[in-house]
Amino acid sequence: MSTAPHVPYRLQFSVEVPGTPEQVWHAVATAQGMSAWFLPTEIEEREGGRLHFAMGEDMGSDGHVTDWEPPRRLVYEEDWAALMGKEPDELSPMTSEFVVEARSGGTCVVHVTTSGFGTGADWEQEWWQDMGTAWKPSFDVLRLYLAHFPGQQATQLEVSASHPGDAAAIWATLRDALGVGDEGTSVDLLGATGTVERVGERRAVVRLTAPVPGLLMLSAYGDGEGTASASVHGHLFSPDAAAYVQQQEPAWRDRLQGLTVRT
């Protein structure tokens, strides 16, 4: 018999981003906006509307909108149990809330809260910690999207490769192989030029300027069982972006698979 979910989990933070409340709302509460800085998203833009985040081939998270108050507040629930392959009574839905607060000077603060209830298992606590580590850096991409590409539709590029070793070693190898320097430095990534905008723990965000403008998040994360993955997740903004992705994805895949990880 499953233990009823009663152990609370909560992730909460705020980020300041450029833009009007309407621009920020479009970015955090519409399918086109979410897909331009986060995951490919489908959302019926109304209370009760269906929601889907694509997380790779044959994988995704489903849910529905519970509160819809443009341009200020969005709340949605995801089926956490189904996402984890658990029985429906083991985990509560996972609820996320976005509140957009206007500030003077042409910026807004986005308050983000994600919460749920589980059984207190070790894997649940680790999962929430990992989600926070992965979720918060996405808002660096949101900030850059609103600063440079507000309202534009993105074409996504997504490539990853797994290697023996830990995430720190794979990140050091990836960063060295690609020549990713400090924030503010120029970089050439497989013929695409741009600027390193953000460097964090095992990840960096690059703003591309040519031949296709866009944003790339480079990262490394643990897979468990002694392996970790190098990943490139791009959002590109150009009529030529689809053709560019089709051409470049094999090159990125070869580069990531060909890494020689330092030990």
Secondary structure per residue as TSV (DSSP state, phi and psi in degrees):
chain	resnum	aa	ss	phi	psi
A	1	M	-	360.0	136.3
A	2	S	-	-75.3	147.1
A	3	T	-	-80.0	132.2
A	4	A	-	-64.8	140.6
A	5	P	-	-69.2	120.6
A	6	H	-	-142.0	-6.7
A	7	V	E	-90.5	120.8
A	8	P	E	-82.5	144.6
A	9	Y	E	-128.6	144.3
A	10	R	E	-152.4	133.2
A	11	L	E	-124.9	125.0
A	12	Q	E	-143.0	132.5
A	13	F	E	-161.6	168.2
A	14	S	E	-132.4	146.0
A	15	V	E	-135.5	140.7
A	16	E	E	-96.4	131.6
A	17	V	E	-133.8	154.4
A	18	P	E	-76.1	153.8
A	19	G	S	124.1	163.3
A	20	T	-	-79.0	163.1
A	21	P	H	-55.5	-36.1
A	22	E	H	-67.3	-41.2
A	23	Q	H	-65.9	-41.7
A	24	V	H	-68.5	-40.7
A	25	W	H	-59.3	-45.1
A	26	H	H	-57.6	-37.7
A	27	A	H	-73.2	-34.0
A	28	V	H	-104.9	-5.2
A	29	A	H	-133.7	8.6
A	30	T	S	-125.9	158.3
A	31	A	H	-62.9	-45.1
A	32	Q	H	-64.4	-41.8
A	33	G	H	-67.3	-49.1
A	34	M	H	-61.7	-38.2
A	35	S	H	-69.1	-16.2
A	36	A	T	-85.5	-9.5
A	37	W	T	-142.7	-12.5
A	38	F	S	-121.9	-128.9
A	39	L	S	-95.2	157.6
A	40	P	-	-55.0	124.2
A	41	T	E	-126.6	139.5
A	42	E	E	-118.4	131.3
A	43	I	E	-150.8	130.0
A	44	E	-	-84.6	114.4
A	45	E	S	-81.8	72.7
A	46	R	S	-167.6	160.8
A	47	E	T	-62.7	131.3
A	48	G	T	88.9	-4.3
A	49	G	-	-71.0	151.5
A	50	R	E	-75.0	150.7
A	51	L	E	-136.8	139.5
A	52	H	E	-147.0	128.9
A	53	F	E	-107.7	123.0
A	54	A	E	-83.1	130.8
A	55	M	-	-122.6	28.7
A	56	G	S	118.0	-177.4
A	57	E	T	-63.0	121.6
A	58	D	T	60.6	28.5
A	59	M	-	-141.9	138.9
A	60	G	E	-172.6	176.6
A	61	S	E	-124.0	129.7
A	62	D	E	-110.1	150.9
A	63	G	E	-170.3	-160.6
A	64	H	E	-153.8	157.0
A	65	V	E	-80.4	129.0
A	66	T	E	-104.7	-26.5
A	67	D	E	-141.9	135.7
A	68	W	E	-138.7	103.5
A	69	E	E	-131.7	73.0
A	70	P	T	-66.5	144.4
A	71	P	T	-99.3	38.4
A	72	R	T	-115.6	-44.4
A	73	R	E	-141.4	130.4
A	74	L	E	-127.7	133.4
A	75	V	E	-131.9	134.2
A	76	Y	E	-141.6	155.8
A	77	E	E	-114.9	140.6
A	78	E	E	-114.7	150.2
A	79	D	-	-81.0	88.0
A	80	W	H	-63.7	-39.9
A	81	A	H	-62.3	-45.4
A	82	A	H	-65.1	-39.1
A	83	L	H	-61.4	-36.1
A	84	M	H	-91.3	-2.9
A	85	G	T	71.2	30.5
A	86	K	-	-104.5	166.8
A	87	E	-	-68.3	147.4
A	88	P	T	-56.8	-28.7
A	89	D	T	-89.2	1.9
A	90	E	T	-83.6	-32.6
A	91	L	S	-134.1	142.8
A	92	S	-	-76.7	166.7
A	93	P	-	-58.7	152.6
A	94	M	E	-99.2	121.8
A	95	T	E	-105.5	131.1
A	96	S	E	-121.7	138.4
A	97	E	E	-126.5	132.1
A	98	F	E	-116.5	125.2
A	99	V	E	-120.6	124.3
A	100	V	E	-100.2	121.0
A	101	E	E	-118.3	118.7
A	102	A	E	-70.8	142.4
A	103	R	E	-124.7	161.6
A	104	S	T	-71.4	158.1
A	105	G	T	85.5	13.2
A	106	G	T	81.5	27.2
A	107	T	E	-127.7	167.1
A	108	C	E	-135.0	155.0
A	109	V	E	-106.0	130.0
A	110	V	E	-103.8	117.3
A	111	H	E	-95.8	123.7
A	112	V	E	-118.9	128.6
A	113	T	E	-133.7	127.8
A	114	T	E	-126.2	132.1
A	115	S	E	-146.3	161.6
A	116	G	E	-173.1	176.9
A	117	F	E	-127.4	135.0
A	118	G	E	-130.2	-161.8
A	119	T	-	-98.7	-5.6
A	120	G	-	91.1	10.2
A	121	A	-	-63.5	151.6
A	122	D	H	-57.7	-39.8
A	123	W	H	-65.0	-31.6
A	124	E	H	-65.3	-45.1
A	125	Q	H	-63.9	-41.7
A	126	E	H	-64.3	-38.9
A	127	W	H	-63.3	-42.8
A	128	W	H	-67.1	-37.5
A	129	Q	H	-64.1	-44.0
A	130	D	H	-65.7	-37.9
A	131	M	H	-63.0	-42.0
A	132	G	H	-63.1	-40.7
A	133	T	H	-62.7	-37.1
A	134	A	H	-86.0	-32.0
A	135	W	H	-76.0	-46.8
A	136	K	T	-61.7	-42.6
A	137	P	T	-63.2	-20.8
A	138	S	H	-61.4	-25.0
A	139	F	H	-76.5	-16.3
A	140	D	H	-65.3	-38.5
A	141	V	H	-67.4	-41.5
A	142	L	H	-57.7	-45.5
A	143	R	H	-60.9	-43.0
A	144	L	H	-70.5	-37.1
A	145	Y	H	-58.9	-47.4
A	146	L	H	-69.3	-28.9
A	147	A	H	-75.4	-34.1
A	148	H	H	-120.5	-24.2
A	149	F	-	-136.2	36.3
A	150	P	T	-59.6	133.0
A	151	G	T	80.0	-5.7
A	152	Q	-	-83.6	151.0
A	153	Q	-	-88.4	138.5
A	154	A	-	-105.2	148.1
A	155	T	E	-105.3	130.5
A	156	Q	E	-96.7	146.0
A	157	L	E	-122.9	128.0
A	158	E	E	-141.3	115.7
A	159	V	E	-141.0	139.1
A	160	S	E	-147.3	160.4
A	161	A	E	-149.1	136.1
A	162	S	E	-96.1	143.6
A	163	H	E	-139.8	153.0
A	164	P	E	-63.0	142.7
A	165	G	S	124.8	178.7
A	166	D	-	-99.4	167.7
A	167	A	H	-63.6	-35.9
A	168	A	H	-63.9	-43.4
A	169	A	H	-67.0	-40.3
A	170	I	H	-68.9	-36.7
A	171	W	H	-64.8	-43.8
A	172	A	H	-60.9	-40.2
A	173	T	H	-66.2	-45.2
A	174	L	H	-63.6	-47.2
A	175	R	H	-62.7	-40.7
A	176	D	H	-67.5	-42.8
A	177	A	H	-64.1	-33.7
A	178	L	H	-92.4	-8.7
A	179	G	T	69.4	36.3
A	180	V	-	-82.4	113.9
A	181	G	-	-94.1	-151.8
A	182	D	S	-78.8	169.5
A	183	E	T	-59.1	135.1
A	184	G	T	93.3	-6.9
A	185	T	-	-89.6	156.2
A	186	S	E	-81.5	155.4
A	187	V	E	-149.3	149.1
A	188	D	E	-119.6	116.4
A	189	L	E	-116.8	98.5
A	190	L	T	53.7	41.7
A	191	G	T	90.4	-4.5
A	192	A	E	-99.6	130.4
A	193	T	E	-104.8	149.5
A	194	G	E	-175.2	-162.7
A	195	T	E	-127.8	136.7
A	196	V	E	-74.6	114.0
A	197	E	E	-95.4	-29.9
A	198	R	E	-152.2	132.7
A	199	V	E	-126.0	125.4
A	200	G	E	-129.1	-163.6
A	201	E	T	-72.4	110.4
A	202	R	T	61.9	33.2
A	203	R	E	-164.8	156.7
A	204	A	E	-149.0	151.5
A	205	V	E	-116.6	128.4
A	206	V	E	-116.9	132.6
A	207	R	E	-96.9	115.9
A	208	L	E	-83.8	144.9
A	209	T	E	-118.7	-26.2
A	210	A	E	-155.8	149.8
A	211	P	S	-77.8	-12.1
A	212	V	S	-127.4	126.5
A	213	P	-	-70.5	146.9
A	214	G	E	170.0	-167.9
A	215	L	E	-130.8	132.9
A	216	L	E	-120.2	130.4
A	217	M	E	-104.2	119.9
A	218	L	E	-103.8	133.1
A	219	S	E	-155.2	168.1
A	220	A	E	-137.2	139.5
A	221	Y	E	-146.8	150.8
A	222	G	E	-74.7	139.9
A	223	D	E	-99.3	-14.6
A	224	G	E	91.9	162.4
A	225	E	T	57.4	38.2
A	226	G	T	79.5	15.1
A	227	T	E	-128.7	159.9
A	228	A	E	-147.5	163.5
A	229	S	E	-118.3	142.5
A	230	A	E	-95.9	136.9
A	231	S	E	-137.0	144.4
A	232	V	E	-127.0	122.7
A	233	H	E	-125.2	114.6
A	234	G	E	-116.2	147.8
A	235	H	E	-124.5	113.8
A	236	L	E	-115.2	141.5
A	237	F	-	-125.9	89.7
A	238	S	S	-171.5	149.0
A	239	P	T	-60.2	-22.5
A	240	D	T	-92.0	3.6
A	241	A	H	-64.6	-40.0
A	242	A	H	-62.0	-43.9
A	243	A	H	-65.7	-37.6
A	244	Y	H	-64.0	-43.8
A	245	V	H	-62.8	-44.3
A	246	Q	H	-59.5	-36.2
A	247	Q	H	-77.1	-39.4
A	248	Q	H	-89.1	-25.0
A	249	E	H	-57.2	-43.7
A	250	P	H	-61.8	-36.6
A	251	A	H	-66.6	-41.1
A	252	W	H	-65.8	-39.8
A	253	R	H	-63.1	-43.5
A	254	D	H	-62.0	-41.3
A	255	R	H	-64.8	-44.2
A	256	L	H	-70.8	-40.2
A	257	Q	H	-68.6	-26.7
A	258	G	T	-88.7	5.6
A	259	L	-	-61.8	137.2
A	260	T	-	-104.6	104.8
A	261	V	-	-75.8	129.6
A	262	R	-	-72.5	142.2
A	263	T	-	-112.3	360.0
